[in-house]
Amino acid sequence: MLRYFSPGVWLLVFLAIGSSILVFLLPVAPRPGLIFWLFDRNHAMLSQHIADQWNRENPDMPVQVTLIPTSLGTRMLSGFYANTPVGDLIEVERSLIGQVFAGPLEDVGFVDLTDRLEEDRVGDMINTPSFSPWSTRDRIFGLPHDVHPVMLMYRADLVEAAGIDVSQIETWDDYFRIMRPLQRDLDGDSRIDRWLLSAGPTAFQFHEVFMLQAGGGYFAADGEPELNSEINVRILSQLAIWYVGPGRVTGELPTTPATAQQLIIDGYVVAMLAPDWFVGSIRNTLPAMAGKFKLMPLPAWEPGGRRTSVYGGTMLGITKASQHQDAAWEFAQKLYLSPETARGLYEMTRIITPIKANWDEPIYDEPDSYYCDQPIGRLFINLAPDVPLRPSSPFYVNAQQELNAAIIALCHYVEKRHISDPTLLHDQCRQLLDSAQARLLRQMQRNVFLRHTES
């Protein structure tokens, strides 16, 4: 073989082999203290403050707060799969957690916290529905960072100038009937310039918000897919009528932030679905709109129904790779359970804590001048116990894609036939969702670890 390669090539080969052996044989020194990975800048600032307190009290086990805003998910998953270094503690957003749960329980990269939560009575302190996204096969793998109830944020200046009394609104039917005078052509070009709600066929994040509020969703409590449930058929049929055709009442805001903000200022939509984090974001990005918005519970799908939903979420997990799991658990409790964290989180982002013991903090009752002096923290907390459960699944993204395709197809069906009665869509919607359900089940059956437990 020597004659086929130059001496330079063989030198490189021997150097590569030698360096690999050397690296393998070198002792790996344990990392001092705890490494904490986060993706959100605001929470990193808050966590650093708590970490500084912890470090003064625990100099032998310092916490290093590391902000990884764009690649955290990739680094975390590659660490779990390839056994490369990861943080001792990691905050994970909901859209990523399904991939962590894709294998058998013993291969989940986070520590199972179920027994710790029970032994330390921590679970009793936390809003129960907030655990659901971070659980799989009856085991809990993360502390919830938030609750994220959804309210309706509406243009109080437009509504009150029109003499509309929102206290008369209980259901979505009430909302669209009472608000109808505000949907209009403002410039005389025979095109609607103001819609009643920000939503639409490609605003996929809102489909789940509506379904969860009604008691539907992508998955049942046991992880079985239920895209074609009768609740989903009814809700998606109504959404298609709202989104397109002669019964259209919604307008989609573009994904470009600057354009969307200008349309909000111009009054392109009367109201928006608003979880607590979105309320904080609008407050920070559109300061000139102070005093123009108010919040109210979501209109229910039927009289006496649920007046909220849920959107988004983050958890704090302890990695199995950590050599200091007990210390990580202690720091996690200090960070997430303290009233100081609850106050700081609300002050910076308007996100409410899931820790029930902190719901009595006076800050939640303070009037917010941006929202016409409403105590918006208390409004969100009042809805927190009623947020719907969200069963986790490794196939969450797949289910989302299948349902999105179904509702876009249903909207095309509505436009082509000029349908305005949602009951006339039920059969077509059921067919589309039956097909989506079948495709999702086929994908789930390929996972040998979950096919007998979650499908």
N, C-alpha and C positions, 0 to 999 in steps of 0.2 A: 504493500500500500504506500510505502514511502515515496515511490517514484511518481505517484499520482498527485502528490501535494508538495508545495514548496516548503522549505524549512521554516519560513515565516508563519505559514498556516499552522504547522505543528507546534511552533512556539506559543501561538495564541491559544491553541487547544490545551496545552499543558498548563499554561498560566490560568486559564479558566477553571480547569479541574482542581488545580492546587488552591486557588483562592476560595473555591466553593468548599473544599474540605476544611480550610482554615476557618472560614466563617462558621461552618457547622460545629467545629470543635471549640470555638471561643465560648467561654461562659457568659450567660446572659444575666446581667445584674438586674435585680428587681427594681422596678421604678419606684422612686420615693413618693409616698403619698398617693393621692387619688387624682385621676385625670377625668375631667367632666367635659363631654362634648355637647354643644348646643348649636342650633341653626338660626335662632332668632336673636337679633342684636339687642332688642330691648330687654329680653329676659336674661341675656348674658350680662348686661349691666347690673340688673337686680341681683343675679346670682353671685356676681363678683363681690358685691357688698356683703352678702351673707357669708361667702367664702372667706373674706377678710376677717370677719368675726370668728369663724371656725378656726382659722389658721392661728389666730392669737391664743385661742384656748387649746389647740391641738398642734403644737409645733412639730411633733414627731409624725403627724399624718396630715400634711398640708393638702389642700385642694387646689388644683390648677384648672381654671376655667378656660376652655378653648372654644372659640367661635369658629364654626365651619359652615358658612352660610349656603354654599352651593353643592358641595360634594359629600356631605355627611352621609347620606343614604348609601352612596357607592362605597365609601370607605368602611362603613359599618357592615354591609352585607359581604364585601370581600373579606373582611376580617373574620366574620362568622364562618364563611365557607372555606377559607384557606388557612384559618388559624394564624392570621397575621395580627399584629397588635391593634387593639381598639381601646377606647376609653373605658374606665371603670364604671362610669355612669354616662348614659346617653339619653338625650331627649329626642323622641321620635314622633313625627307627624303621622296622622292616621293613614294617609295614602301609602305609606311604606310598611306599616306593621304587618299586612297580610303576607308579604314575602318572607318575613321573619318566621311566620307560623306555618310555612309550606311543608315542613317535614314532620317527622315524629316528635313527640314532646321532648324526648331526651336530647334532641338536636337543636332545639330552640336556643338561640344565643344568649337570651336573657335568663336571669335567675327567676325561678317560680316563687312569687311572693305570697302565695295563698296562705301558707301556714304562718308566716311572719305577720301578715295582716291580722290574722285571727289571734295569735298569741299576744301581740302587743296592743290589741284592741284598736288598731289604726283603721281597719275597715269600717268600724262603726262610726268613725268621725267624718267619713267622706260620702258625698251624695251618691247613692247607690247606682243610679243609671249611668254615672260617669265611668264606671268600671267596664262596661260592656265592650267598648272597642278594643280593650287591652286584654281580653280574656279569650281563651280557646280551650275547648274540651274541658270546661269547668275549672280551669286553672287561670290565675291572674298573674300577669307578667309585668305590670307597670303601675305606678302611682299616677292617677290622672292629674294633669296640670290645670284643667279648666272644666267648664260645663258647657259653655257656648249655646245658651238658649237663643232662639230666634224670635225677634219681635218685628213689627211693621214700622218702618221709619217713613213718615209721610211729610209732605210739604205743608206745614201748618199755616204758612202765610197764604197759600193758594186755597186751601180748604176753608179756612176761617173767613177769608174775603168772599167766598161763595156762600157763606151762611150754612155750611154743612156741619152737623152735629155728629161727631164720630162715636159718641156714646150710644147711638142707635144701631151701631154695627156689631152684630154678633157672628154672622157667618160670611163666607165668601160671596154668597149670593147677595147678602145685604151690602157688602162692600161695593161690588160692581154696580149695583142698582143705585145706591146713594151717591157714589162718586161719578156716575156717568156724565153729569153736566160738565165735568172738568176735562173730558176727552174731546178734543176739538181741533179743527184746522185754525191755526192762529194767523196765517198770512194770506188766506184766501186763494190758495193754489189747488184746492180740492184734495189735499193730502193731509192726513192727521199729523200734527206736530207735537201733540201731548198725549201720552198713553197713561193708563191708570196704574200700571205695575211694571217694574223692571223684571222681565223674564222672557223666555223664548225657546225655540226648539234646539238651538245649539248652546244655550246656557245650561249645560248638562248638570252643573252642580246644584241647580234648583229643583230638578226633577225629584231627587231623593228627599230634599227638604219637604216637599209637598206630600210625597208618599209616606214618609215617616210620620208626619203629623196626622195622617188619616189612619195609621195603624198598619200600613204596608211596608214595602221595602224590598231590598234585593234578596235577603236571606231570612229564614225563620230562626227561632232561638237555638235550634239544634244544628244550625249551619246548613240545612237543606236550602237549596235555591228555591225562591218563590216568585220569580219574575212574572209568571202568569196567574198570580192570585187574583181573585175577583175584586179585591180592593184596588190593586194596581190597574186592572182593566178600567174600573170606574174613574179613577183619578186621572190616568193618562188620557182617557177619552175627553175629559173635561179640559185638561191642559191643552190638548190639540185645538180645541175650539177657542180657548183664550189666545193661543199663540198665532193662529192664522185664520184666513177665510173671513166670511161675513161677520162672524162673532168676535173678531180679534179685539182684545183690550190691553195687550201687553206690548212693550217695546224693549228690544235688547240693547243694552249698553255695550259699546265696543270694548275689546280687551285692551286697547291702547289707553293707558291711564290718563294722559292729557286730554284726549278726545272725550273719554267717558266723563271726566270731571267737568268739562265745559258743558256737556249735555245735561248733567245734573244741575249745574248753575242755571241753564236756560229753561229748566222745567220740562225736559223731555219726558220724564216720568213723574207721576204724582207720588209714588211710594216705592220702597225697596225692601226686600227681605233683609233683615239686619241682625246677625248675631252680635254678641257684645264686642268682639274684636273689630267688626266692621264699623260699629258705632264709634269706637275709639279712633279708627283709621280716618274716617270722614272728618272727625273733629280736628285731626291734626293736619290733613291735607287740604281742606277747604275752610280755612278760618273765616273767610269773608261771608260764609253762609250761616254764621252764628245767629240764632234766634229765628231761623226759618224752618227748622225741623222739630217734630215731636215724635214720641214713640207710643205705640199702643200694642197690646197683645195681638197676635195673629188672629184674623177671623177664623172661626172654626169651620170644618167641612159640613157640620150639621149642628143644630142647636144642642148646647150642652157638651159639645166635643172639645178636644184638646185645643188650647189657644197658643201653643208654641210648637217649635220643632227644634232641630239641632243641626249645626253645620260646622265642621272642622273639629280639630282636637289634637292634643299632644299628651304624651306620657313621659314619665321618667323611669328608665329601667336600669337595673344593675347587671352588668355582663358577667357571664360565667367565667370569662377569662380573667376577671379581676382577682388579684391575690389578697384583696382586703374587703371582702364582701360585707362583713359585719360593720366595718367603719363606713362603708358606702351606704349601708342602710341607715346608720345613725345620721349621716349628713343629709341623706334624702329626706328624712323626717324633719330635720331642722329647717331645710330649705322650703319644703312644701307645706308644712303644718303651721308655720309661725304666723301670727297676726301681722308681723312686719312685712312678710312676703305678700300677704293678701292685700295690704294697703298699698304697697309699692306697685304691685301688678295692676291694681285698679287705677291708681294715679297715672301711670304711664300709658296704659293701653285700654282702660275701661273693661278689661276682662275680669269677671268675677271668679272667686275661688270656689273649688268644690268642697272645701273644708267647712262643714256645717257649723262648727264652733266659732268660726270667724265671721259668720253672716251677721252677727250683731254689731260689728264694727261701725261706729258712727259715720265713717266716710261714705258708706253706701246710702245714707239718708241725706247727704248734702245735695242741695239743688245744683244742677249743672246749667250754667247760663247759656251754653251753646244750644242746649235742648229746651229752651224756654223755661228754665228753672225746674224742670222735672227731676226728681231723685232717681235717675235712671239705674243706679246700682240696685236700689231696692226693687225697682220694677223687674229687673232681670232675676234677682234672687227669688222673688215670689214665684217665678215660673220654673226655677231650677229643678224642683222635685218632679216635675211633670215632663221633663224632656224624654223623648222616646228612646228605647233601647236600640242599639246598633250592633247586632251580632257581627263579630269579626270573621273574616274568611280570607284565605290566600287568593281567592278568586274574585275579590272585590272589584279590581280594575276590569277584569273580564266581564263581570256582570254589568258594570257601568257602561262599558262599550256596547254590549248587546242591547241594553235598554235604550241607550241613546240612538242607536240605529233604528230601533223599532219606532220610537216616537217621531223621528224625522220622516220615516216612511208613512206614518199615520198622518202627519201634517201635509205631506204631498197628496195623500188621499182626500183630505178635507178640502184643500185648495182646488183640486181637479173637479170635485163634485159640489163645491159651494155649500157644504154642510154647516149648519149652525146648531143642531140638536145633538148633544153628546151621546144620548141613548142610541142614536143611529150609527154610532161608531163602535159599539161594544163588540159586535161580532168580528169586525175587521181588526180591532185592537187585540182581541183574544187570539186570533190567528197569528198575528205578528209576535205576540208574547209567547205563544206556544212554541213557535219556531226558535225564538231567542232562548227559551228555557231548554229546549232540546240541544241546541248548540253548546250552551253552558254546561249541561250535564256531560256531554261528550268530552269537553275539556277537563272537567273534574275527574272523570273516570281514568284519565291518564296518570293521576297522582296515586301511586300505589299505597302511600302512607295514609291518605285521607279518604279513600273511596268507600271504606267501610264505616267511617266515623262521622264524616261531614258531608256525605252525598248520598 
